Amino acid sequence: MAEDLISFDDEVTSSPTSMPSMPPNINHSRSTHRDEFFELASMVKAKKSYIHTVPSASRLLPSTSGPLPLTASPNGPRTANRIVSENSISLSSARRPRLSELVTRCLMELELTNLDSFSFEPISEQPLDILAQHKVVNGHGNSFRHSEASMWNFREPSGYPPHNEPLLIPEFELPVRNGLADPPTPPQSLPGSASAFRSEQEPIVRMTKPAYDNMCKSLDDTVKENRELQISMAAHNRTIEQLRHDDHEMSSQLGKHRYQNEANKAQKSAMGRALGEKETTIKTQQLEIEDLMSKVYALNAKVKELEAMSDERNYLRSVIESYEVKHKDATINISSLKSQHRHDSSKLAAIKDQELSSVETAYQNALVELDAIKNQHEHTLDNLFAMKQEFERALNKLAAKDQELGSFKEEHERALEHASAAKDRDWQKFEQGRQRELSNLAASKDRELEEAEETVRKLRITNSELSQKILEVSHAQVITEDQMARAHKQAGSEVKQEKVIRDLRHELMETNLKVVKLEDQNEVLREKTKQTDINGLQAKLREKTSECDRHRNLAKIAEARFKQSQERLLHITSNGLSLQGAVHLVKPRADSKLPRTVHSCTECYGKNLECDENTTCHNCADSNSPCLRWRCSLKHKLGDCPLTPCKLPHDSQGWLMLPKDRPQW
């Protein structure tokens, strides 16, 4: 059985770069490498019967906390958590483990060792170490293949890949040791081993060829996986390099674009300054032209004044000439009139003398007749005086009646005015009809009052006539009878007039009562209409107040949002510094008014077409395309352009303007 086994010496050399150096106070048993066959070697040294212990899940599976710590032994490095407990050393009657179990455990520990020794280093940073590791791994596989082809009992040192120190990754933590740091030692009470094997000799492990083939196959698989990982890492490295190259190109293009943007800004600012200078020169020239035009207007006005003065001078000359001619004619007429006046004055003197003589004779005759009449009518004067007193009393009564009629007329007019003023606008038709009735009634009453006043005037006239006739003493006797008859007639007419006045008063009272009733009805109807109107108005008022409150809240919210956005915009644009000299393409609202010299829209400007000042020009309306125009960025974003003048000429609404009309080619 011993002749069928392959023996090889497991010589392990630990790399100085595999693990960091340990502190000096730590036991020398802690090593930087682990030995897969340490338990077998310890059992061979002890030469005791032992029972195979199944490894736990923490030993078989790779630890998530990191690689296991390593310890050193006289025969080579091993893991710190591989503890040979006292239970593993049993009596001589215990059975020995089968070789297949030992080989399986060795292979599992070999896989754990390969996983622990894997390095997470980027290829781009340490490509030389990775290539060296790859060469070592390939040499390891070739050594096993060479040992497989060799004969029995051929010893060859197994080369392990060097353990490079992994780079520190920010997301990973350093591994933590699990289990005991120092391996257990056999108890001192046990007797020494009877075997001839000593600690200074190298351990020998014997394996079957199938187990060795399986181990070589697993090693080849791990080498292939390592190569595939290296190829994938190289591909990833190439993609990273390509991305870095692209990033460099993008950064260079970004720098070029920034430079072009700065150059464009400088060009725009230069163009803005040139446009501003041209605008100032144009404005100065316009002011000079206006001054010259004002001077021309003043000269034209002076010329017109001189022409008017010359016309007036010619007119005055003609007038003076006409006056001279008229003066000559007047002097001739005056001389003729003077001669005629002398002749007429002589005639008038003769006629005056004749008339004076005739008047004197007639006056003397009249005096004689008056004396006779005075003597004849002295008796009748007393009777006439008594009648005069009676007529005066009648006149006083008529004056009192006139006062009553005047007060009645004033009351009637006040009542009519009050009735007409109390009408409501909502019932205008109804009131107009009633007013027409009242006006007709008042007109009839006024006509009757006018007739009464006419009779009063007639009475006054007759009274004046009577007084005149009384004064005419010569005709007093004849007139007395007529006056008596007229007095009786006047008394009858006064009685009739009093009756008419009473009837008019009754009718006036009835009309006043009707007016009061109509006023009451009007008040009731007005109150009803007012109540209905008040209810409707209150409902409308509540709706409008709620709507006003809603709009007020919306306005406050919009104002707060506007302030926040404006503050944010001012903060972003450094108080509008980045918006100076910039423009935005904006579609005007339908109700906005553009200036006559507004800049052409983008469509017309790009197609070199004639544009107008409408919100949507005729070209864009025909082609059904958006009519976008240039607007000052400060006015568009901040709502106000603080620059006076702005770098770009525009109107009060921010629309860019041309200094003059666009020429037509």
RABEL-V499676 format. One record per helix or strand of 2 or more residues. SS is the DSSP state (H for helix, E for strand). FROM is the first residue (numbers start at 1). LEN is the number of residues. If there is no record, write none. Layout:
ss:SS from:FROM len:LEN
ss:SS from:FROM len:LEN
//
This chain:
ss:H from:2 len:3
ss:E from:6 len:4
ss:H from:38 len:9
ss:H from:57 len:4
ss:E from:70 len:4
ss:E from:76 len:4
ss:H from:86 len:3
ss:H from:99 len:18
ss:H from:127 len:23
ss:E from:204 len:4
ss:H from:209 len:168
ss:H from:378 len:44
ss:H from:428 len:44
ss:H from:473 len:100
ss:E from:583 len:5
ss:H from:602 len:6
ss:H from:618 len:6
ss:E from:628 len:5
ss:H from:633 len:6
ss:E from:655 len:3
//
